[in-house]
């Protein structure tokens, strides 16, 4: 009996002290899964773009322009006398609201100071601000992929929801050293 206990103890110690081999992580996704997600998002973006284009075509009151970045905009107030537009690192003061594409307010008018291309902001508005001159007001129609995308804003804006925002450029404070390295 003693002999059996010793053998079991030796075997136990021998196997418990052996070096453990690293295990490979489980694969949760595959190449095909990611390709399917990408294809699904492309279809969703195309469908959303087509719907927004139809909605814009029905609006005969405003003259929309298309941005190369994939959003639409029209001027509410355009100033042809001003020439300066915001550049990288400039500090701008803006007023803006956010609404659904039918004009129902999601977030009321907000005032914000923003450092051009150096702070996190709605991607389409980051780009759109650089089109503006002091005192101008533009309404932007923004597809979800240029707004809050597949996550929404975690509060009032759901996933994959296009929005519109009317933005006024109140002031531009030009930065003396306007280079890419700042």
C-alpha positions as a Markdown table, in Angstrom:
| # | Residue | x | y | z |
|---|---|---|---|---|
| 1 | Unk | 0.0 | 0.0 | 0.0 |
| 2 | Unk | 2.9 | 2.3 | 0.9 |
| 3 | Unk | 4.6 | 1.4 | -2.4 |
| 4 | Unk | 1.5 | 2.4 | -4.4 |
| 5 | Unk | 1.2 | 5.8 | -2.6 |
| 6 | Unk | 4.8 | 6.6 | -3.3 |
| 7 | Unk | 4.4 | 5.6 | -7.0 |
| 8 | Unk | 1.3 | 7.7 | -7.4 |
| 9 | Unk | 3.0 | 10.7 | -5.6 |
| 10 | Unk | 6.1 | 10.4 | -7.9 |
| 11 | Unk | 4.0 | 10.2 | -11.0 |
| 12 | Unk | 1.9 | 13.1 | -9.8 |
| 13 | Unk | 5.0 | 15.3 | -9.1 |
| 14 | Unk | 6.6 | 14.2 | -12.3 |
| 15 | Unk | 3.6 | 15.3 | -14.5 |
| 16 | Unk | 2.7 | 18.4 | -12.5 |
| 17 | Unk | 6.2 | 19.8 | -12.8 |
| 18 | Unk | 6.6 | 19.3 | -16.5 |
| 19 | Unk | 6.8 | 22.4 | -18.6 |
| 20 | Unk | 3.4 | 23.5 | -19.9 |
| 21 | Unk | 3.0 | 24.2 | -23.6 |
| 22 | Unk | 1.5 | 27.4 | -24.8 |
| 23 | Unk | -1.9 | 27.1 | -26.3 |
| 24 | Unk | -2.8 | 28.9 | -29.5 |
| 25 | Unk | -5.7 | 31.4 | -29.1 |
| 26 | Unk | -9.1 | 30.5 | -30.3 |
| 27 | Unk | -10.1 | 32.1 | -33.6 |
| 28 | Unk | -13.3 | 34.0 | -33.2 |
| 29 | Unk | -13.4 | 35.4 | -36.7 |
| 30 | Unk | -12.3 | 34.1 | -40.0 |
| 31 | Unk | -11.2 | 35.8 | -43.2 |
| 32 | Unk | -14.5 | 35.0 | -44.7 |
| 33 | Unk | -16.3 | 36.6 | -41.8 |
| 34 | Unk | -14.4 | 39.9 | -42.2 |
| 35 | Unk | -15.0 | 39.9 | -45.9 |
| 36 | Unk | -18.7 | 39.4 | -45.3 |
| 37 | Unk | -18.8 | 42.3 | -42.9 |
| 38 | Unk | -17.0 | 44.6 | -45.3 |
| 39 | Unk | -19.3 | 43.6 | -48.1 |
| 40 | Unk | -22.3 | 44.1 | -45.9 |
| 41 | Unk | -21.1 | 47.6 | -44.9 |
| 42 | Unk | -20.4 | 48.6 | -48.5 |
| 43 | Unk | -24.0 | 47.6 | -49.4 |
| 44 | Unk | -25.4 | 49.5 | -46.5 |
| 45 | Unk | -23.4 | 52.6 | -47.4 |
| 46 | Unk | -24.5 | 52.4 | -51.0 |
| 47 | Unk | -28.1 | 52.0 | -50.1 |
| 48 | Unk | -27.9 | 54.9 | -47.6 |
| 49 | Unk | -26.2 | 57.1 | -50.2 |
| 50 | Unk | -29.0 | 56.3 | -52.8 |
| 51 | Unk | -31.7 | 57.1 | -50.2 |
| 52 | Unk | -30.1 | 60.4 | -49.3 |
| 53 | Unk | -29.7 | 61.4 | -53.0 |
| 54 | Unk | -33.4 | 60.7 | -53.5 |
| 55 | Unk | -34.3 | 62.7 | -50.4 |
| 56 | Unk | -32.1 | 65.6 | -51.6 |
| 57 | Unk | -33.6 | 65.5 | -55.1 |
| 58 | Unk | -37.0 | 66.1 | -53.6 |
| 59 | Unk | -35.8 | 69.2 | -51.9 |
| 60 | Unk | -36.3 | 71.9 | -54.6 |
| 61 | Unk | -35.7 | 74.8 | -52.2 |
| 62 | Unk | -32.0 | 74.3 | -51.6 |
| 63 | Unk | -29.0 | 74.0 | -53.9 |
| 64 | Unk | -27.0 | 71.1 | -52.6 |
| 65 | Unk | -23.3 | 70.6 | -53.3 |
| 66 | Unk | -21.6 | 67.3 | -53.1 |
| 67 | Unk | -18.4 | 66.9 | -51.2 |
| 68 | Unk | -15.6 | 64.6 | -52.3 |
| 69 | Unk | -15.8 | 63.2 | -48.8 |
| 70 | Unk | -19.3 | 61.9 | -49.3 |
| 71 | Unk | -21.6 | 64.4 | -47.6 |
| 72 | Unk | -23.9 | 67.1 | -49.1 |
| 73 | Unk | -24.2 | 70.7 | -48.0 |
| 74 | Unk | -25.9 | 74.0 | -48.9 |
| 75 | Unk | -25.3 | 77.6 | -47.8 |
| 76 | Unk | -27.8 | 79.2 | -45.5 |
| 77 | Unk | -25.7 | 82.3 | -45.3 |
| 78 | Unk | -22.8 | 82.8 | -47.7 |
| 79 | Unk | -20.3 | 85.7 | -47.5 |
| 80 | Unk | -18.6 | 86.5 | -50.7 |
| 81 | Unk | -16.5 | 89.3 | -49.2 |
| 82 | Unk | -14.5 | 87.3 | -46.7 |
| 83 | Unk | -11.5 | 85.3 | -48.1 |
| 84 | Unk | -10.0 | 83.5 | -45.1 |
| 85 | Unk | -10.9 | 79.9 | -44.4 |
| 86 | Unk | -9.7 | 77.8 | -41.4 |
| 87 | Unk | -6.5 | 75.9 | -41.8 |
| 88 | Unk | -4.7 | 73.2 | -39.8 |
| 89 | Unk | -4.2 | 74.2 | -36.1 |
| 90 | Unk | -6.4 | 77.4 | -36.4 |
| 91 | Unk | -8.8 | 77.8 | -33.5 |
| 92 | Unk | -12.4 | 78.3 | -34.6 |
| 93 | Unk | -15.5 | 79.1 | -32.7 |
| 94 | Unk | -18.6 | 77.4 | -34.1 |
| 95 | Unk | -22.3 | 77.1 | -33.3 |
| 96 | Unk | -24.1 | 74.0 | -34.5 |
| 97 | Unk | -27.1 | 71.7 | -34.0 |
| 98 | Unk | -27.7 | 68.1 | -34.9 |
| 99 | Unk | -31.0 | 66.9 | -36.4 |
| 100 | Unk | -32.2 | 63.8 | -38.2 |
| 101 | Unk | -32.5 | 64.2 | -42.0 |
| 102 | Unk | -36.1 | 65.3 | -41.7 |
| 103 | Unk | -35.1 | 68.3 | -39.5 |
| 104 | Unk | -36.2 | 66.9 | -36.1 |
| 105 | Unk | -33.8 | 68.3 | -33.5 |
| 106 | Unk | -31.6 | 65.7 | -31.8 |
| 107 | Unk | -29.2 | 68.1 | -30.1 |
| 108 | Unk | -30.0 | 71.8 | -29.7 |
| 109 | Unk | -27.7 | 74.6 | -30.7 |
| 110 | Unk | -24.3 | 74.3 | -29.1 |
| 111 | Unk | -21.3 | 76.6 | -29.1 |
| 112 | Unk | -17.9 | 75.1 | -29.2 |
| 113 | Unk | -14.2 | 76.1 | -29.7 |
| 114 | Unk | -12.4 | 73.7 | -32.0 |
| 115 | Unk | -8.8 | 73.3 | -33.1 |
| 116 | Unk | -8.9 | 72.5 | -36.8 |
| 117 | Unk | -7.9 | 68.9 | -37.6 |
| 118 | Unk | -6.4 | 68.4 | -34.1 |
| 119 | Unk | -9.5 | 67.4 | -32.1 |
| 120 | Unk | -12.1 | 64.6 | -32.4 |
| 121 | Unk | -15.3 | 65.8 | -34.0 |
| 122 | Unk | -17.9 | 64.6 | -36.5 |
| 123 | Unk | -15.7 | 63.7 | -39.5 |
| 124 | Unk | -17.9 | 65.4 | -42.1 |
| 125 | Unk | -18.0 | 68.6 | -40.0 |
| 126 | Unk | -14.2 | 68.5 | -39.5 |
| 127 | Unk | -13.9 | 68.7 | -43.3 |
| 128 | Unk | -16.8 | 71.1 | -43.8 |
| 129 | Unk | -15.5 | 73.7 | -41.5 |
| 130 | Unk | -12.5 | 74.2 | -43.8 |
| 131 | Unk | -14.9 | 75.2 | -46.6 |
| 132 | Unk | -16.3 | 78.1 | -44.5 |
| 133 | Unk | -15.6 | 81.7 | -44.0 |
| 134 | Unk | -16.2 | 83.7 | -40.9 |
| 135 | Unk | -20.0 | 84.5 | -40.5 |
| 136 | Unk | -21.1 | 81.8 | -42.9 |
| 137 | Unk | -23.8 | 79.2 | -42.1 |
| 138 | Unk | -24.0 | 75.9 | -43.9 |
| 139 | Unk | -26.3 | 72.9 | -43.5 |
| 140 | Unk | -24.6 | 69.6 | -43.9 |
| 141 | Unk | -26.4 | 66.3 | -44.8 |
| 142 | Unk | -24.2 | 63.6 | -43.5 |
| 143 | Unk | -24.4 | 59.8 | -44.1 |
| 144 | Unk | -23.8 | 57.6 | -41.1 |
| 145 | Unk | -20.3 | 56.6 | -42.2 |
| 146 | Unk | -19.2 | 60.2 | -42.0 |
| 147 | Unk | -21.1 | 60.9 | -38.8 |
| 148 | Unk | -21.4 | 58.4 | -35.9 |
| 149 | Unk | -21.3 | 55.2 | -38.0 |
| 150 | Unk | -21.9 | 51.7 | -36.6 |
| 151 | Unk | -21.7 | 52.8 | -33.0 |
| 152 | Unk | -24.0 | 55.8 | -32.9 |
| 153 | Unk | -23.1 | 58.4 | -30.3 |
| 154 | Unk | -24.1 | 56.2 | -27.3 |
| 155 | Unk | -26.9 | 58.5 | -26.4 |
| 156 | Unk | -29.5 | 59.9 | -28.9 |
| 157 | Unk | -28.1 | 59.0 | -32.2 |
| 158 | Unk | -28.6 | 55.3 | -33.2 |
| 159 | Unk | -26.3 | 53.1 | -35.2 |
| 160 | Unk | -26.1 | 53.8 | -39.0 |
| 161 | Unk | -28.2 | 56.9 | -38.8 |
| 162 | Unk | -27.6 | 59.8 | -41.2 |
| 163 | Unk | -27.9 | 63.3 | -39.7 |
| 164 | Unk | -27.9 | 66.9 | -40.7 |
| 165 | Unk | -26.2 | 69.8 | -38.9 |
| 166 | Unk | -26.5 | 73.5 | -39.4 |
| 167 | Unk | -23.2 | 75.1 | -38.5 |
| 168 | Unk | -22.1 | 78.7 | -38.2 |
| 169 | Unk | -18.5 | 79.7 | -38.2 |
| 170 | Unk | -18.5 | 82.5 | -35.6 |
| 171 | Unk | -14.7 | 83.3 | -35.5 |
| 172 | Unk | -11.3 | 82.1 | -36.8 |
| 173 | Unk | -8.2 | 82.7 | -34.8 |
| 174 | Unk | -5.3 | 82.1 | -37.2 |
| 175 | Unk | -2.3 | 80.4 | -35.7 |
| 176 | Unk | 1.1 | 82.0 | -36.5 |
| 177 | Unk | 2.9 | 78.6 | -36.9 |
| 178 | Unk | 0.6 | 76.7 | -39.2 |
| 179 | Unk | 2.7 | 73.7 | -40.1 |
| 180 | Unk | 2.0 | 70.0 | -40.1 |
| 181 | Unk | 4.3 | 69.2 | -37.2 |
| 182 | Unk | 2.4 | 71.0 | -34.4 |
